[in-house]
Structures are given as C-alpha cells and as structure tokens.
Amino acid sequence: MFARILGLTVTAAAVTAPAAVAADPIVPLAQIHRGMECTARTVVQGTEITTFGVEVIDVLDDVNGSGPRILVRVSGDAVAGSGIASGFSGSPVYCAGADGAVGNAGAVSATIGQYGNDVGLVTPIEQMLGLPAKPPSGAKRAPRAVRASVRPLTAPLTVAGLSPALGRLLERSGRARGRALVAAPVGPLGSFAPQELVPGAAMGAAYSTGAVAASAIGTVTYRDGNVVYGFGHQFDAAGRRSLVLQDAYVFTVVGHPFDLPSMTSYKLAAPGHALGTVTNDAAAAVVGAVGERAPTIPVVVNVRDEDRGRTVRQRTEVADEVDVGDPLGHGLLPAIAPIAVAQAVTTAFEGAPARESGRLCLRVTLRESRAPLRFCNRYVVNASDTEGVPGLALAMANDVTSALAAVDATDFKALHVTGVQADVRIARGLRLATIRSVKGPRTVRRGGKARLTLRVREVRGPLRTVRLTVRIPRDAPLGRQTLNLAGRTLDAVDGGETITIMIGGEDDTASSGGAQSLREVRARFLATARYDGLRARIGKARWRAGAVAELRIDGRGALPVRVTR
C-alpha cells in the first residue's frame, strides 16, 4: 500500500503581461428579490461561454452559518441534462438592479440535493469580494430542509494524463479517503488557445501541470483588472495559496439526476494553460492573479525499457507552497510525484505483465544542501490483480512517497526542493535466481576473504554459475562452523495495493514527528533504500555478503568451513 500519502503533456503557454480587464458592475444583495429573472454564464463544451436562465426563488438570511444565500432555480439547454453540476461553481449570475442596469449578483455555489439538480444556491458577490452582504428587509433564515440538504459544489480534483487503469485506481483511492477525484483526458486533439479568464470562463486551480496535471476546475465569477474571483466557495479552505491558475477545456457535462455524495453531475474537463497564480482559498471564493507565475518543482521521470530499447521521458511541474507555509499542512510533492512515477512506468510497459523487474534511482536536490539526496532500489515483482496497473509502478511509487514524505516532514526548518529526478529501468520477466549449491574454501580466516561459487537456477531459465567474494567478520566464531547464505525473495504486489490521497486529508506522517536536522532528513530519506543482496551468517555473526548486479538471488545455501585466526 502506498505508504502514508497519493502520455501527452499539456504544455504551459508562455504568458505575456495581460491587459487589465474592467470589472463588471455589481448588483447588491439588498436589491435581489423573489421572482427576478436573471442569467448565468458558464462553459459546457469546449471553451465557449454559454448562458442559462436563473429564477430567484427567495433570499435566505443565513445558511448553516455561511451567511446569506440566494435560492434559485435554473433552466435552459446548458443545464437540461444535468442540472447544476460540479464545475458550475462560480458561474456568475447577472440580474437587473433597482436602476434597471444589469450587474453581477454572485456565483452559483451549491445544490440542495433534489432530483434534477435544478434548484441551488448563489453566493452573493459582496461576500466573494470581501464586502458586507446585507440581505433585503424581510429575508428569512434558510428552512430546515434546505439547511439539512445543502451541498456545496465541491470541485473534484481532475487529474489528466493518466492511463485508464491508473486513473481508475486513483479514483477508487479518492473515494476511500472521501476526496472526489476524476481522471480526465489530457485535452482536445491538438490543443486549444489560451483563454481570457473572464466571467463565465472555465478556470482551474492546479496542484500540478505537465505529464500529470491535477487541478480543481470551476468557473470565473468576477474579474477586476488582473485579479480573478471564482468558484463561489472554498477549495481546500486553506487561506493563502500558491497554486497554478489555469484555463480549462470542457469535454462535456456528465449528468446524474440524483444529487448524491457518491453520484453527482460534473463537468468532464481537462486543465489547460498556466496563466497566473491562485493566491487565496477563501470561504466564499478562490482568488488568483493573472500573469504572476506560481513557483513549481520539476519532477522528471526517465524510464528505460530494456527489452525494447526505448525510453519514456515525462516532466511534471508541482506547485511549491513552501514559502506560503504549506497551507494544507504538508507539501504537494509527496502526493503528486509518486503518481508521476507510476504513470511513466505504466506508459513504458504498455500493459501490466505479472512478472516484472526493474530499478529506480531517485535524486532530490535541495536549496539548503550542496549534495543531493539519492537512493537506488532494485525490484523483482510478481504482481496479481493490480487492475491493469504494473506492479512495478506501484512498488516504485510507494518508495517515492516514503522518501519525499521524509523530506516534507521537517520540524527544524522548511526545506526548498529544487528538483526531483527518477531514473527507472524496467524489464519483463523475473530477474531472479535461486541458490542450488555453494562451493568454496574449507578453511577461512577471521577478517579474510572467501571466494565462493554459487550454482543458481534462473526463474524458468538455465542453471548458471555466480562467483561471490565474501569477507569473513573478525568476530566469527572459531573452529568448525557453517557459512550460511540467504537471499531475498520477490517483492509481492497484489490488488490491495492502492494510492492514498494525502491532499486535503489528515497527514499521518506528522504523528511520527518531523526531522530535527538536515542530517536526520538525509537518514530518513536513505531509510527507503533496501539492500537486496545475499546475507551471510556464521554462528551469531551476521553480515551483508554482497549482491549480483544482473540478478537478485533467492533461496538459501550452506558451506561447512573451519574458521581460524
């Protein structure tokens, strides 16, 4: 199981300094009343903004302590098959004010769980802009039925760039952790031009871009100059942020008439171009600035397929929030980087053979350290029931999670990761051999070397000879003894292997306490490295005997020896 934590590339477009966009006029909540006919804007296919009708049912003085809301019913072709879907959050609602001028009244932000999803709530525009929202005289508190059934249009985390099998596994893991997650295509065939983030346009708040693009997608509500307001509700409720602000491409709206927690209508959309920085995740809005690029950490994965002689190289950029205090309580790197490694390995295999062998070398560079953190592990995997995901991908991602969690969990200071590189080699079949016999000298000397000859049987292969030089410990017992050798067996991966979504949930890495020094960080990181060579024993003396470069050796062998001084 992934320890503790969570193709084509959507290329981030080079963004020049954007032209300032004039703010729309607003209609104060005090001027909204029952029976008003208004219009909302959103994207239901591609990037084109469309409209749908909004009828004001009533104005509610308070909804579950979140302040006043406008109760509305929606209609029109854009919502006919789905009602109010996830991804509609932030859709701006335009109404005529007391003077007859049309202005922005707020954002669609919630449903009430009724069949058809055509009744929902609108967050007043004043709340989104941080202004006092004064309800009209006579506004009533929300009825108990509404308070009990209101469901904010929580934006699912859309992850693009995954294989279908890995996407299904990730969705299942998200459900287990209570996090809505949708695996989406990477984008339309070819590409689409960068979009202006104007009211009604699709927008994304991204954890990562590139080969693995993870983003919450909603709708722009309001824009004032280069400042963009959207969603109409919180995303992670984390306050100050440093995520990537994006546009998005909507494939379609997937309708579900029953608005249930596990089954709800949603926009199937792909994150698009990096256009700026999400700076605030407030209670009533997600706020960003166009043109200011969010800092990111490059994650580069190189996978060499030794059977085919081909290399897959993928690059993912992960939002770096360390300088805003990691508002989720942990960084995003331990959640996204393992998925990037798993996806690159899956892409290289083009399938999920049961027997797989490979090697992972992970390198992490830090601003605070001249020497990089690095380890290499070998894997020989016999996977079963992994639902189409290579067992090697899961085993490697597991180790990446553990290593990066060690870097993330620090108490003495915040560390700045400047880059992550995973160099992977994969092969089909088990590069494993079992010991059949051991030959060597009958007399060995404490502190000396013994040259051993092992006859081993490769899995479904021939017998072969392996030579190994073993140093005898200085504390080995004297006299007639037995030199015992033991190898390492397969790495077992089965259908219970999954991806735990750390984002937005509890971080159980904190329970063990963070590292107190850079030396401790390095030690915890290196604890992920595993010795998979032969182990030797003479009496109570135990030591590492060495490894064979091209094979993992399994099984046991014994050689009678006489130990001298």
N, C-alpha and C positions, 0 to 999 in steps of 0.2 A: 504494500500500500504506500502511496506517496507519503513520505514522512512529513507529517505536520502541515504542510502547506496545501495547490493549484499548481511545388506550388508557384503561385504567382504572387507578385509583390505589388501592393498599391503604393506607387511612388509619391512621396510628399512633394508637392509642387513648390517651386521657388516662388515665394510671395513677395512682391514689391510693396512699398508703403501704400496702404489702401487709402482711397479717397474717403473723407468723412461723410457719413450718411446722416441726413437731417432726421431728427426724432419726430415721430408721429404725434399729433395732439392726443390727449387722453380724455376719457370721459370719467369723472369721479364716480365712485360707488354710490354717493348720495343721489345721483341722477338716474340710477338704474331702478326699474320698477317692473312689476308683473305685466306680462303681455307684450313687452318690447320685442320687436323682430330685428334680429342682428345677423351678422355674417361672420363666419370664421374662415381662416386660411390655413392650409396645410399641404403636404405633398403625399399623394397616394400612389404615384408611379413615376419613376424616373426622377427628374429634378424640377418638374413644372409645378408651380403653386396653383392649387385649385381652391374652390370655396365650397362651403356648405352652410345650410341655414341653422340658426340658433334662436330658439324662442325662450325668453326669460319666464320661468315658472314662478320664481319668487326670489327674494333676497334674504339670506339667513344671517342672523346676527353673529352666530358663532357655531363652529363645527368642531367638536372634540378639542376645544382649546386652541385651535389653529387660527382663530379669527374668523371674520365674516367671509361668506362664500355666496356666489350666485348660482342658484339651482336652475338648470337649463334642460331643454330637450333639443336634440339635433336632428336634422333631416337633410335629404339630398342624395345625389348619386355617390358622393365621396364616402358616405357612411352607411349606404343602403345595405351592404352585405356584411358589415362588421360592427356597426355602431361605433362607439368611442373606443379606440384600440390603444394599447401601449404604443408609444411613438407619436400619438396625437398630443401628448402632453406638451404644453407650451403653445399650442395652436392659438393665435391671437383672435380675440372676438372684438368686432367693430360694431359699435352702436351709435345712434344719433343722440347727442346730448340735448340739454334743455334749450340750447340755442339753435338746434337743428343741424349743427355741424357733426360729422361722423368722426369718431375718435376711438382709440384703443381702450377697451374696458377691462381687459385682463386675459388670462390664459386658461384654456381647458386643462384641468389638472386631476380629475378624479371621476370615477363612476360610482354608482350606488348598488351594483350587483344585481340589477334586474335583467330579465330576459330581453335580449335585443340590444342591450348596452346603449340605448339612445337617450338615457337620462344621466346627466352628470353634473359636476361642479366646476365653477370657474373661479380661479384665484384673482381677486381684484388687482388691477395694475398698480395701484398705490403700494400694496404690500410687496410686490416684486421690486419696485423701485426704492423701497425703504421709506415710503411716505406713510403718514397716518391714513388708514382706510376707515372712513366714517360711513356707516350704513345709513340708508334713508330712515326717516322717522317711521316708526311702526314696524320695523324689521323684527322678525321673531327668531328665537333660538331654533336651531335645527330640530325637527321632530326626532323622537327616539328611534324610529325606524331608519331614518337617514343616518343618524349618528352611528347606529349599530352596523350598517351595511356599507358605509362609505369606503371605497378602495382607491387610494392614490394610484395614478397611472405610473407605477414604478417602472422605470425604464429597464428592460432586461439588458444584461451585458451581451452585446453582439460580438462574436468572435469570428473573424473572417480569415480564410487561408488554411483551414484545417481539412484533412481528409474526412470523408463521411464517417468512417469508423471512429476516428479520434474525436470528431465533433459529437457523435452520439455518446461516447464515454464521458466527455466533458459536460454535456447537458445532464446526464444522469448524476454526475457528481455534484453539479449545482443544485439539483432538486434535493439531494440528500442533505445539503447544507442550507436549504431554504433560500438559495440565490437563483433567481430567474436568469437563464442563460440560453442564448440562441446561437447555433452555429450557422453562419450565413456564407453565401458565395463571396468571392473576393471583390466582385464588381461587374459591371456590364462588359461584354466583349469589346475589346479595345480599351477605351477609357471614356471619361467624361470631363468636361472642362471645369475648372474651379468655379464654384458658385458664390455669388454675393450672399452674405448672411443677412438677409432682410426678413422682416416679419412674415412668417408662413413657410420659410425655407427649412429644409431638414438640417439639423446640426448634430454634432457628436462631441461627447466629452470622452477622450480616449486615454486609456491606460498604456496603449502601445500602438505603434504603426509599423508597417512593413510586412514581412512574411506572415507574422501572426499579429493581426490588428484587432485589438479588443477595445470596444467603445460602447458607451450608452448613447442611444440615438433618440432625440426628441425633436422639438420644433422651436424655431426662433419666435419669441413673442414681441420683442421690442428692441430697437437699436437707437442709440444716441451717440452720434459720432462713430468712434471705433469700439464702443462698449456694447456688448450683446447680452440680452437677457433671454432666457429660455426655460423650458420645462414646466414652470409654474409650481414646482415643488422641489424638494431636495433630491439629490442623487444619493450620496453616501452620508449626508448630514455631517460633513467633516469640516465645514468652515473654509478657511483659507486653503487654496489648492494650487497646484502647478501641473495641470493635465494639458493634453494637446486638444485645442479647439479645432474642429473639423467641419466640413460639409459632409453630405452623405447622399447615397443613391438608393432610392426605394424601389425594390422589385415589385412588391405588391403588398396588400393588406390581407393577412390571414385571419379570416373571420371565425369566431366561435360565439354562438348566441348566448351561451351560459357564461356569465362572468364569474368564474371560479378561480381560486388561487392557483390551481394546477392547470387550468384550461381557460385561457383568455385570448381575445383578439389581439393581434400585434402586427406592427409593420415589419416585414422581412426586408431588411435594408443592409447595405454594406457601407462601412466607414470610407470616407473619401480623402480629400487633401488636407494637409496640415495648414491651417490659416491663422493660428494665433495660440493664445493660452487661456485655459479655464482658470480663473483666479479666485472664485468664491463659490462654495457649495452651501448656499443659504437655505433657510427653511422654506422660502417661497419662490426661489429661483436659482438657476445655475447661471453664473455670470462669467463672461470672458472678454478678452480684449483681442481684436483682430490686428494682426501684424506683429505682435510680440511672440516670438517662438519659444515654446516651453523647452526647458533643458531635458535631454533624454540620454539614456545609456545604451550604447550599441551592444547588441548580442549577436555575434556572428557564429554560425554553425556550419562546419565543413564536414561532409560525410563522404568518405571514400568507399565505394562498393568494390571490394577486392575481387569478386567473382566476375564482374563486368568491366572493370577498369574505368568506371565513371565516377565523377564527383558531383555532389549536390552542394551548393553553397547558398545559404539563406541568411538574411540580415533582418533583425527586428530591432526597433528603437523603443525602449521602455521609458515611460515618464519618470523623471527623477524628482522626487518631492522631498529630498533630504533637507534642503535649505528652507523649506516651509514647515519643518518639524515632523515630516511623515504623518500627516493628519489622521491616517487610518490606524496609527499605532504601529505600523510596520511598513516597509517599503514594498513596491510593486514587483521588484526584480525576482524575489523567490517564488512568486506566483506565475509570472509570465515566462521567464527564461526556461523552466522545465518543459513547458508546453512547446516552446520554440524548438528545443532539442528533440522532443518526441515527434513533432511534425516533420522535421528534416529527416530523421531516421525512417519514418513511415514513407515519406516521398521516395527515398532512395531504394527501399525494399520493393515498392510497388506491390505490396501484398503482406501477408503475415505468416511466413513459414514457421512451423512448430519448433524446428531446431535452428538456432541462430548463435553466432559467435561474434564477438566484437571487442573494441577497445575505445574507451573515452578518456581523453585528456582535457581537463578543464583548467582554463587560465583566467584569473581575475586580477585586474590592475586597479590600484587604489591611489588616490591623490596623496594619501598620507604615508605611503610606503614606496621606496625605490624598487624593492624586489616584489614581483607579482606573487600571488597565491596560486599554487598549481598542484594538481594531483592527476594520476592516471590509474584507471581501473580496467581490468580485463573481465569479460563476461562470456559465459557459456550457458545459454538459456534453453531450457526445454519448456516451452510455453504451452498452456492449454486453456481453451475457452476465453481468449482475450478479445473476443468480439471484433476480430479483424484488425486489431492494432498489434504490431510486432511486439513480442515480449521484451525484446532488446530495447525498444523505445521506452517502455515503461520502466524497466530496470535502470536505465541511464538517467531518465528524468527524475527518478527517485533520489539518486545520488546528487544530482544538480540541486534539487530542492534542499537537501540537508546541508550541502556546502554553502549555498547562498544564504540560508537561514542563519548559519553561524556568523556570516559577515554582517547580516542585518541586525542581529540581536546583540547590541553593544550597550554597555552602561557608562563607559568612561568618556566617550565622545561619539558624535555622528561621523561615520566614515563615508567618503565620497568615492563610489565605484566609477571608474572612468571607462571601463570596457570589460566585456566578457567574451571569451572565445572558447568554443567547444570543437575539438578536432576528434572526429569519430572514424573508426574503421569497422566495416561490417562484412560478414560472410554468411552464406547459408550453410547449414550443417553444424555439427558439434566438433570443435577443435579440442577434442578431449581424448585422452588415452588412459587405460587402466593398467596398473602395475601387474605383471605376471611373474617376474622374478628379479632378484637383486644379487649381483656378484660384486666382490671387492676383496681387499686385503683381509687376511685373517687376524692380523695384528695392527693395531692403530695406536698412536701416541697422543697423550694429552696435549692440546694446543697445536697438533699437527694436522695434516690434510689427508683425506682418504678419497681416492678416485674410484667411484662406483660406476657400474654398468647396469642399467635397467633395461629389461625387456618389457615393452608395453604394447598393448593392443589398442589401436585406434578404434573409435566407435564405427562399426560397420566398415572397418578397414583392415590393413595388414598389421602383422607384428613388426615392430621396429625397435632399434636399439637407441637408447638415450644415455649419454655419459654425463655424469654429475660429479663435481668435486665438492666434498663436504669437509668443513673444518670441525675437528673434534674439540669440544669445550674443555677448558682447563680444569673444570670441576667434575668431569666424567668419572664415575666410579671405576676403580682399578679391577683387574682380573677378568675372568670370563664373563662376558656380558652379551647382550643382544642389541644391535643397532636397528632400531625400528624406524621405518619411514611411513608417513601418511600424507595422502594428497587431499585435494579439495574437490568436492563433488559439484554437481550442476547448480546453477542459480535457478531456483524454481519460481516461475511466474504463472499465476492462474487467473481465473475470472474474477477473483476477489480484488485484484489489483485495480486501483482507480485513481482519480485525481481529486484531491481535497482542495476545494476552493477556499483559499485563505482570505481573499478580498472581501471585506465587509463583514467578516465573521470574527470569532474570537481567535486570537493568536496564541496558541498554546505553547509556542516557543518561549514566551515570556515567563512561563511557570518555572523554567529551569534557571532563570537568571541570566542576564546578559554578560558578555565578556568584559573584564576589567582592564584589559590592556591589549595592545596590538599583538603582543606575543601570544596571549590567550586566544585571540581571534584566529591567528595562524594555526595554533594547535587544534582548535575546534574544526577548522576547515580541513586540516590534514587528517582528522579522525574519520573522514569519509573514505579515505583511501584504504583499500583492503589488500592484504597480502594473500595471493592465491597460489603460492608455490608449495613445495614439499616441506613438511615439518619432520624433524628428527628427534629421537629420544634414546638415551642410554641411561637406564635406571631412572633417577629423578632429574637428570639433566635434560633439558628440553631447549631446542633452538630451531631457527629457520635454516633449512638446508639449502634452499635455492630454488629457482624456477627455470622452466624451459621456455625459451622465447616464443616458439611457434605453437606450443600445446599446453593446455592445462593437464596436469597429471592427477588422476584419481586413484583410489584404492590404497592398499597397504602392502608393505613388503618388510622382510626381516633378514638380517645378516648376522650370524654368530661371529663375534670378534673377541680378541683379548686386548684389554686396554693397559698400556704401560705408561710409565712416566716419561 
